[in-house]
Each structure stands twice: as structure tokens, then as C-alpha cells.
Amino acid sequence: MSDYYAHETSIIDPKAMIGDGTQIWQFCNIMHDSVIGKNCRVGQGVFIENGVKVGNGVKIKNNVSLYNGVICEDDVFLGPNCVFTNVLNPRSFIEKKDEFKITLIKKGATIGANATILCGNTIGRYALVGAGAVVTVNVPDHALVIGNPGRVKGYVCRCGETLDDHMKCSRCSKQYLVKDGIVTEEK
């Protein structure tokens, strides 16, 4: 038995798995066979469909819907009203459940308010998708993505600050390296 808080207006299926210390606020709907890790914060009006997996320490702000096929690793931040899809070309009159695409949000990534993430893409570790961006392709680790369609406009530190031209963080002084388009923290 898990020790989590759920507001009385939320509907939580008994087959949903919810980790200790998680808080679920008003008017949420958590469906069966969904998994929410420990110490998560689930904001008002969130819908989590069956089969969704949410890691530990994830913050899901108000009015986000996570559909079957979405996987959030640990420490992900999902801004208010961000949108996920799970079928590329839906039709109400054609059943396409066998065409669901996996969308993976890797550890520490942030999705800004009102951003749209098309299904079948991966958002890299500690990447930051800006508010209102539309992601149509994979996002590399530490990338800063803005616009419609989303384009890499720079790189961000683990702490979320934009890296300077020398790939250094002005806030925490961490240094990063870029090799063959892959960003890694200098050890």
C-alpha cells in the first residue's frame, strides 16, 4: 500500500500504481495500469491514461494529458497545458490503437507551457523545450528547443540555465563539451 495524497475530487483507478510522497490535486483522472513514481506533483485537471509511466520526482502542472505511450523518466517537468499525442494521423471513425507511438521524455527534461510534443519522439536528458514550441523530431540531450516547428537554438545546463558560447554555465560554472553533436558534462 502506497502513502500518497489525492484530492477528494480526483478519480484514481485502484489498479493505478502511485509512489510514496506523491501529491495529486483537484479534478485529476488516473487510469488503470498507469504508474506514477515517488514524490511526484500532479497538478489540477491532469489526465493520465492507462499504460503511462511517470518516474520519480516528476512535476506535472495543470491541465496536462498523458496518453498511452508516454514515458517520463525521473525529474521531468511538464509545464501547464503542454500537449502530447500518441497517433500521427488520428481519425474518430478508424480504430488506431495498434498504431500508438512511444514518446520518451528523458531524465531531467523540461517541457514548457503550451508546448506540443508529437508522438514517436524522444526528448533528451536535461533538454528544455520552450513554451509554445512544437516538437516534430527527436531533441538531443541538453538542447534548448523553441519555435514551430521546434529548432535547437542553444544548449542548457542541468540547472536549466542557457550555456554560453564556450559551453559554460554562468549560474553553476559547469563546463560542457560538444562532440559530433552530442553534449556531455565535462568531468
Summary of the structure (lengths in Angstrom):
residues: 187
radius of gyration: 17.0
end to end distance: 40.7
largest distance: 54.0
contacts: 622
relative contact order: 0.09
helix: 2%
strand: 36%
